[in-house]
Amino acid sequence: MGLTLLVSCGAAPRDPDTVVMASGTDLESGNPLLTVHSLTRQIQRHALFVTLVRLDSLMEPVPYFARAWAFDSPQRVLTMHLASDLHWHDGVPTTAQDVRFTLDAARDPGVGSPRAADLASLDSTQIVSDSVVRLYFAAAQVRVPTILAELPLVPKHLLDTVPRVRWRGSAFSRAPVGNGPFRFLDRLAGRRWRFVRNAAFPSQMGGPPALQSVVVAVVDEAATKFAGLVSGELDVAGVSPSMAHLVRDDPTLRLLTPPALFSNVLALNTTRPPFHDVRVRRAVMHSIDRQRLVQAAIAGYATASASPIPPGLPMSGNASLPLDTALADSLFDAAGWVRGADGMRHRNRTPFRVELLTVGSGDMAVEQLLQADLRARGILLDIRVAELTTFLTTVRAADKAFDLAITGIPGDIGLGQLVSLFDSRQRGGAMDYTAFHAPEIDSALALARSANPGSAKVAWARVATMLMEASPVIWLYHARGVQGVSRRLEHVQMDLRGELVSLSQWTRR
């Protein structure tokens, strides 16, 4: 299906105040409490819904739905005064009831929200009035928690009658009703989503956006994205790093490479051989040439690292972990694996042949480089490509039917996503990917989350070390954004807050 058809569905020509952006996969869900897909989160946070506060360019909280706030003297009770003129797109007012409903649902194991760990210190929420809400925390807070700038509110009046365990398959996930500067118009499954200007968005929260509509078109081929940018059918598209120079050299386009809280990892199925053995997992970790991955497959637009902590954050450290094949071979040998002329076999003669599950990306360069690195150690790696829904169903299933999976992990300023991935007390955590459980890592994560600024870096370094030693997930690199943007598009800002942080101010000439 052509891009023009995706945008207009064969009807009227494209409106000049419509921006079209590409997504490599279909948006995951309309419900922000369930979402892990990076662009979906961006759309939810900056277009479709609102959060209690926002982050400015210095990553400090500033007013949004909450117009003012204050802590009590022990910093454990946060009182927030809300805007009184914000409405859901169906006309119902947004109130403190929605705030409490959202925060309670995000912590409910029945929902399985990936953001639950971010709210671990929240004890309860009190509604003082429709426009005043009070949050009670178990421990003193250094500042307004970052999650309040990253978790969009959801409408109580539409979701409170839906059993929370059924939210993922509910109609709301396919046709969401938000309260942000853009409202959902329609969706063509697997093809595109359309959002239109909310003319009633309150002026004190930024007012209606400049654009009339935003279309997210599902375009998974790198060459098609670039062709769409050059032809003008696409205004914004993440481009293959290997094609970045083509965007940079085109006078009609701009190349933006913002920092991104997005990491690429290998998730290992720890429930069955050979990855039930930590020695094998660590051996694989030491078998990967991360620097070559970044240079050859990502054209340098990433940071090679075995650490789960992305660069650019106060708690970031350095863990480039150079290739160490001698250590890898000694670990394989200790686990009973012997390399021969026909590959590696266990002492019981079982061949070391495993399957890599992936959503796939363009030329599959990362997957093929991993395949080559492991083949050099005698491991036969088969690559299986699945579409996103099948991929997520497979890695989240209770009965794991995969060996390894390569996936991207969206991050956040407060590293709550990291907590929710690995804290075995959280549903939607490591069990969704690797079935790995370690109470000592849970405790270290909890200490790191509650650490004061002076000790946070040391606490997170300990978490990073423990995760690397256990290796249920092997970090490959932390990505940078590589975005092609039409020069007709103005007021575009991209930074650690995301590619769509300034979406409401975008204009198109």
N, C-alpha and C positions, 0 to 999 in steps of 0.2 A: 504494500500500500504506500503511495507517495506521500510526501510530507504535506503537500497542499491539501490532500484529501483528509489527512489526519487533523489538520487545523480547522477546515471549514466544513468537513463532511459533505463536500460536493455542493454546498449551498452558496451563499453570497461570498464575494471576495473578502479577504482578510481586512479587518479594520486597522487603520494606521496606528491607533492607540492600543493595539494588542501586541503583547510580547509573547513570543514562542520560545520555550526552552526545551532542551532535550534531556531525557532521563534514560539511562542505559537499561533500566527495568521498569516495570509497572510500579506505580506508587503502592506501598505495602498495604495501608489501611487508612481510613479516615479518622480513626480513633487514636488520639495522641498518647493515650495511656498504654497502648499495645505496640507502639512502633519502634523499630530499630533502624530501618532504612534511612540513610542520611538525608537525602533530598526530601523524602516524605516529612521528616522532622522539620526541615527548613520551611516547607510550605505550611505546615501546621503552626509553627511558632511565629512566622513573620507575615502570613497571609490569612489563613483561615480562622485562627483562634487568637486569643490574647493570653498573656501570662500576667502574674501579679506585678512583677517588676521587669525592667529590661536592664541589660548591661551596656554601659557606654564604652567608648573605645579604649578606656583604661581598665575595663572589666570591673567597674564599680556599679552597684545597683542604682538605678534612677527610676522615677515614677513611671508607671504605666497604668494598669487597672487600679493598683494601689497608688493613690495620689500622695499619701504621707504615711509615716509609720514611726514607731518609737518602741524601744526595749525598756523593760523595767530595769532597775539597778543591778540585779544579778545576771542580766542578759539571758533570761530563760523564758520570758513572756514577751511576745512581739504583737503589738496592736497595730492593725493596718486599717486605714481609712480609704474606702473604695470610691471610685467614680460612680455617680448615681444615674448617669445617662447612657450607659452601655446596654445594648439589647442583643439578644440572640437573633440570628437572621430570620427567624420566624416571628419576631416581634416581642417575645417574652423578655422582660428585664433580666440582666445578669446581676446576681446578688451574692451576698455572703453565703447563702445556701449552696450555691454552685461551688464556692471555694471549699467549704467543708466537704461536700460530696466528692469533689475531685481528689482532695488530699486523702480522704478515707479510702476511696476506691483504689488509688495508686498503691496503698499499703496492704490491700486485701489480697491474700494468697489466691483467692478464687479468680482474680483478674490476671495475676501473673505478670504484672507490669515490670518491664526492665528498669524502671526508675524507682522501684520500691526501696532499694538500698539508700538512695539519696535522702529518704525521709525516715531513716531508722531512728534518728534522735527526736522526732516529733512525737510527743505523747498524745496530744489531743487538740481539738479545734473548737472554739466557742464562738457562737454567733451572738454578737452584742446587738446588732440591728442589721437591716438589709445592707447597710453601707459600712459596717464596722465588724471586723473579724479579729479574733485573738488566737494566736498560736502558742501552745505551751510545749516547751522542749525539756527533755530529760537532763540536758547539760547546758551550761552557758554557751552562747553562740558568739563567735568573734565578730560576725557581721551577718547581714541578711543572707540566708543560705542561697547558694547559687541555683539550686533546683527551682526556686521560686521565679527565676528568670528563664528557666528552660522547660518547665512543665506547663503546657497550655491547660486552661480550664475546660471542662466539659459540661454540657447542660444536664442538670439533675432532672428536669421535667421530661426529658426524652429518654434517659437511660435508667432511671430508678425503677422502672417496671420490667426491665430486661434482666434476667438472671446473669450475674457477673461472669459466670463460667461460660456463658454463651455470647459474650460481647464480640469475640473475634469474628464470629460468623453472622453478626447482626446486620440489619439494614443500615444502621448508622455508620458502620465501617465502610459501606459502599457508597452512601450518599449522606455525608456528614452535614450537620447544621452547626455552624460556628458562630462567632461574634466578632471576628477580626475585620481588617480593612477590605478583604475580598471574601465573597461568598461562593460556595460550591454551585456550579451550574449543571454540569452533567459529566458523565464518564463513559467512555467506550472501552470496555475491559481489554487490557493488554495493548491498548492503542494510545489513548490520551485522556487527560483530565482537563476540564475547563473551569476557570474561576472568574467571576466578574466583580466589578467595583461595588463596594458597599457605600452608597452615597450618604448613609446615615451614621457613618463612623464618627464618634465624638471628636470635636476639634481639640479638646484638651488632651486627647490621646494621639494627636497627629492629624486628625481629619481624614476625609476620603482620599484614597490614593490618586496619583496623577493619571495612571493607566486606566483604561476601560476594562481590560481583561488580560488574563494570563492563561496561556495554554501550555501544559506539560505534555510533550509528545514522546512516546516511547520509541527510541531509536537506539538500537544496540550495536550497530556497525560503525566502527571508527570512521571509515571512508564516507559513509552516508552522513554522519554528523558534520564532517568537514565540508562536504559538498553542500549541505544545507546552510551552513554559515556563509559560504562563498556566494550562493545564489540569493541569499537574503531570506530564505524560508525559515531559518532559525536565527534567533537573536543571541541566544546564550547556549553554549554546549560545552560540557566537559570533553576535552579532546585527548586522544592518545598522546602520551608524552613523546612518542616517536614522530608525531606530526606537529608538535608544538612550533617547530621552526617555520612550517608552512603558514601557520596562523600569524606568527610574528612578522613574516615577510609580506603579508597581504595588506595593502593599504586600506582596505575596507574593514579590517578587523583589528582588535586589540587582544594581546595575550596577557591574561592575569594569572599570577601564580601565588595566591594567598596561602598563608599557613593554614593547615587543616587538622582538626582533631579526628583523624581517621587512620586506623592502623590495619595492616594486612597481616594475617596470621594463618598458621596451620592448626586446626583443631584435630586432636587425635582421639580416637575411640578407645578409651581406657577400659572398656568392659570386656574386650576379647583380645587374644593374642594377635600380633606380637606387642601391641602398645599397652597391654596391662603391666608390662615390665618397665619400670622407670629407667633402667639402664638403656633400653632400646630407645625410649623417648629422648633421653639426653643425647644418645649417639646420633640420632637424626638431627637434633638441634645443632650439634657440632659439625654436621656434614654439609651444611648449607652455606654457600658463598654469598652472603647478603650484599656485599659491595658489588659483585658482578650482577646480581639481580637488579639492583638500583640503577647501575650504569647501563646495562644492556637492555633491560625491559622497561625501565621507567625513565630512561634518558636523564638520570640524575635528579629528577623531581621528587625526591623522597630522602628520608634519613634512614640508613641501614641501622638496625638495632634489634637486639634480643630482649630489650627491656620493655615492659608493658607501659611505661610512663612516656607519653609523647613529649617531644621537645617544645620549648616555648612556655612551659608552665613553671611556677616557682619551685615545684618539687621534682623537676626533671633532673635526671642524671645522665651518665654516659655508659652505654653497654653495647658497643658495636659488635662484640663477640666475633673476632676473626675466625675464618675457617680453620678447623683443627682436625684434620683427617686421622692423625695418629691417635688422638684421644677418642675419636669416634670409633676407630677400629678396636681399640682396647675395650671399650664399653660393649661393643657388639660381641667380642670374644668372651667377655665375662658373662654375658647373657646366653652363651651357648651357640652363637651364630658364627659360622666359618665361611670365609670367602673362597670360592673355587673358580675354575675356568668357566663354568656355566652359571655363575652368580653365587649369591650367598644362600647357604642352607643351614638349618639348625642341625644340631648333632643327631636329632631324630630323623634327619633327612628331609624335613619340611622345607620347601623352597620359600625364600623371602619375596613373596609377590603380593603387592597390596594395590588398592585402588584409591585414586584421588578424586573426590567429588568436587565439582566446581560449577559455578554459574557460567563461567567462560567470559572471555573478554578479547574481542578483536583477534589478534594473531596468536593468542594463548602463549605469549612469550614467557610470562612468569611460570606458568604450569610446565612448559617444556624445559626451562632452566632447572626447575626443581627436579624434574624427571632425570635430567642429565647428572645433576649432583648426586642423586641417590643411586643411579646406575653405576657411577664411579665407585661406590661402596659395595656394589653387588646386589643392590635392591632393584627389582623389576617393578616399575610404577606404571599402572594403567590409568588413563585419564577418562573420567566419565562426566559429561556435561549435562546439567539439568537446568530447567527453567526455575526461576526464583521460588515459586510456591512449592514445587517439588523439593527443591534444595532445603528450604526451611522446615518443611514437614519431616524430611529425612533426618536432619541433624537434631531436631527437637524431639523426635520420637523416643518413647521409653525404651523400646527395643531397637538398639542402634544397628542399622544395616549399612554401615560404611566403615572404611578404615581411617582415611584422613579426609579432611575437607578444608579447602582454602576459602577464606572469607574475609570480608572487611568488617571492622568493628568501629562504629562511630563512637567518638569520645565526648567528653564534656569537661567544662572548666574544673569542676569539683571532683572528677574521676569517679563519680557515682556509677557510671557504666561499668567501670572495671570491677567495682565492688559487686554489682549485680551479676556479673559474669561468673565470679568465683566464690562468692559467699554461699556455701551450701545450705544456709538457712533461708535463702531467697529462692522462691520458685521463679523460673525463667533465668536461672543462673547457669553455673558450669554444667549442671546435669542436662541442660538443654543441648549442649554441644559435646561434652566429653564424658559425662557421668562421673566426674572426678569430685571426691569429697576429702577435705582435710581441715579438721577443726582448728589446727594450729594456724592455718592460713586465714580462716575466718576471724580468729582473734587478732591476728596481725592487721588485717583489713580494718577491723573495728577501731583498733588503736590509731591507725593512720588517719582514719576519717575524723577522729576526735582530737587529733594532735593540734597544739597551738602552732602558730606560724614559725616559731623558733625551732621546733623539733619535727615539723612535718616532713622536711626533706629526708631526714634520717629514718623516720618511720616508714615512708614510702619506699626508700631504698631497701629496707628489710623485706617489705612485701615483694618487691621486684626480684630480689635474690631468691626468696622462697619459691616464687612461681617459676623462675628459671630452673631451679634445682628439681622441682617436681615435673615440669614440662608437660602438663596436660594440653597446653596450647603453646605453640612455638611462634614467637613474634619474628616477623621478617623485616618489615620496614614501616615507618610512619610517613604517610603520604603528604605531599603538598597538592593544593588544588592546581589543576591545569585547565583553565577556562578560556575558551574563545568567545569574545563578545563583539557584537556589531558596533561599529563606530557611530551608528545612528542612535545607539542607546546611551543616554546620559545619566549622570548622578549615580553611577554604579559603584558601590563600595563593597569590598570583600575582605574579611579578616578572620581572626579566630572565632568570631561569633557566627560565621557562616557566609555563604555566597549570596544569601538573599536578605542580609541584615538591613539593607537600604531599599528593599523592593518597593515600599510605598512611595518613595521619592523618584523612582525611575521614570524617565520620560523618553519618548521615541520620536526622533525628528523625521 
